[in-house]
Amino acid sequence: MGSGTVKLLLDTHIWLWSTLEPNRLSRRITRELSNQENELWLSAVSVWELTMLIRKKKMRISQDVREWVGTSMKRLELSELPITIEVALEVPLIHFSRGDPADHLLAASAKVFDMVLVTADKHLTELHGIRTLANN
């Protein structure tokens, strides 16, 4: 992505793929995630999404979710990104083509904290004013 530190915010599926199915990541994404100059961030929104997937039985993990998240964050060297009031206030200022609240919070987080959102979601890569790195 260039020289210097880049803050990468992982979309929920990118985080889950990085942990469970790294072969689903493009070479470019794999390279950027393993670049020690880049900072990797995980939003609390993604952890919430994971808990909802488990609750709805759309996903299963082999251990307690708290342990699994902690292990994943350590292994991938992820920093926690909180949801702030500033992020919530940014959401209505972004024009979204669909209504996924988690996507809205992730995009607003990337904008507020000046991060690059790593995603395979075309709806997010096409947003204006949000820097993205597409998994394609």
C-alpha positions in Angstrom: 0.0 0.0 0.0 3.0 2.3 0.1 5.5 3.3 2.7 4.7 4.1 6.3 2.2 2.8 8.7 -1.3 2.2 7.5 -4.1 1.5 9.9 -6.2 -1.4 8.5 -9.7 -2.0 9.9 -10.8 -5.6 9.2 -14.4 -6.1 8.1 -16.0 -8.9 10.0 -15.6 -11.5 7.2 -12.0 -10.6 6.6 -11.3 -11.1 10.3 -13.1 -14.5 10.3 -11.4 -15.6 7.1 -8.0 -14.6 8.4 -8.6 -16.8 11.4 -10.6 -19.7 9.9 -10.2 -19.7 6.1 -7.0 -17.7 5.2 -7.2 -19.3 1.7 -10.2 -17.0 0.9 -8.0 -13.9 1.2 -6.3 -12.5 -1.9 -2.5 -12.4 -2.2 -2.6 -8.7 -1.8 -4.7 -8.8 1.4 -2.5 -11.5 2.8 0.6 -9.4 2.1 -0.9 -6.3 3.7 -2.1 -8.1 6.8 1.3 -9.7 7.3 3.2 -6.4 6.7 4.6 -5.5 10.1 4.5 -1.8 9.2 0.7 -1.9 9.1 -1.5 -1.7 12.2 -4.4 -4.2 12.2 -7.6 -3.2 14.0 -10.8 -5.0 14.9 -14.0 -3.2 15.8 -16.3 -4.2 18.6 -19.0 -4.3 15.9 -17.3 -7.4 14.4 -17.2 -9.2 17.7 -20.9 -8.4 18.1 -21.6 -9.8 14.6 -19.7 -13.0 15.5 -21.9 -13.5 18.6 -25.0 -13.0 16.5 -23.8 -15.5 13.9 -23.2 -18.0 16.7 -26.6 -17.3 18.3 -28.4 -17.8 15.0 -26.4 -21.0 14.5 -24.9 -19.7 11.2 -21.4 -20.3 12.6 -19.8 -22.6 15.1 -16.5 -22.3 16.9 -14.7 -25.0 18.9 -14.3 -23.0 22.2 -15.8 -20.4 24.4 -16.4 -17.2 22.3 -14.4 -15.0 24.7 -11.4 -17.3 24.5 -11.7 -17.6 20.7 -11.8 -13.9 20.2 -8.9 -13.3 22.5 -6.8 -16.0 20.8 -7.7 -14.7 17.4 -6.8 -11.1 18.4 -3.4 -12.2 19.8 -2.5 -14.4 16.8 -3.4 -11.8 14.3 -2.0 -8.9 16.5 -5.2 -7.0 16.3 -5.9 -3.8 18.3 -9.4 -3.2 19.6 -11.4 -0.3 18.0 -14.3 1.0 20.2 -17.5 2.4 18.9 -17.6 6.0 19.8 -20.2 8.8 19.8 -18.3 10.4 17.0 -18.6 7.2 14.9 -22.4 7.1 15.6 -22.8 10.7 14.5 -20.8 10.0 11.3 -23.1 7.2 10.1 -26.0 9.4 8.8 -23.4 11.5 6.9 -22.5 8.6 4.7 -24.7 7.6 1.7 -25.3 3.8 2.0 -27.0 1.8 -0.7 -28.3 -0.8 1.8 -29.2 -0.9 5.5 -26.7 -3.2 7.3 -26.1 -1.3 10.6 -22.8 -3.2 11.2 -21.5 -2.1 7.8 -22.5 1.5 8.6 -20.6 1.5 11.8 -17.5 -0.1 10.3 -17.5 2.4 7.4 -18.0 5.3 9.8 -15.2 4.0 12.1 -12.8 3.8 9.2 -13.6 7.4 8.3 -13.5 8.9 11.8 -10.2 7.1 12.7 -8.6 7.6 9.2 -8.3 3.9 8.5 -8.4 1.7 5.5 -11.4 -0.7 5.6 -10.3 -4.2 4.4 -13.4 -5.8 2.9 -14.8 -8.0 0.1 -18.1 -6.2 0.3 -18.7 -4.3 -3.0 -21.3 -2.1 -1.2 -18.5 -0.8 1.0 -15.7 -0.5 -1.6 -18.0 1.8 -3.7 -18.6 4.2 -0.8 -17.4 7.8 -1.4 -15.1 9.2 1.3 -14.1 5.8 2.7 -10.7 4.3 2.0 -11.0 0.6 1.3 -8.8 -2.3 0.3 -10.8 -4.8 -1.6 -10.3 -8.6 -1.3 -10.7 -9.5 -5.0 
